[in-house]
Amino acid sequence: MVDQRDMASIIGEVDFFDGLPADTLELLAGCAKNVRFNAGDYIYREGQAADTFYIIRHGSVAVQLHVPGRRPLVIESLTTNEVLGWSWIVAPYRWSFDAQCVTLVRALAFDATCLRGKMETDCAVGYEMLRRFVTVMSQRLRGTRIRLADMYAPTVNAAD
């Protein structure tokens, strides 16, 4: 088992937390643990309680949307050092998508109830975490917009 100081050091190596002071990293470490998932495992399923967020340390995860009568649609592929999940931030705290491991995945898992409590108690930490998550959300929405534009753009023939 990793002690809190070692966990704070591990968290400090993650780009998402870059620049946070040591006391904030230790605060976050109190909500974190290492987890492992096998290829094919679901980290979470749409509709389930969003009680954790993850930083992928190794491996690949497909964020999927289920469309009735079709195979799951992969809307995002996430890999090492990326954030997985933000539904834990806003009530009703339910996942909107599935997250399935494409490969073996090792990740940091942050308990949402613990983290929300710390964010509410320490407004500076709360602001900083929300600022970082909004940046991730914005980047992901831009990426989705580009993919949708590619999917629905009219095809152009070379002969035209």
Secondary structure, 3 states (H helix, E strand, C coil): CCCHHHHHHHHHCCHHHCCCCHHHHHHHHCCEEEEEECCCCEEECCCCECCEEEEEEECCEEEEECCCCCCCEEEEEECCCCEECCCCCCCCCECCCEEEECCCEEEEEEEHHHHHHHHHHCHHHHHHHHHHHHHHHHHHHHHHHHHHHHHHCCCCCCCC
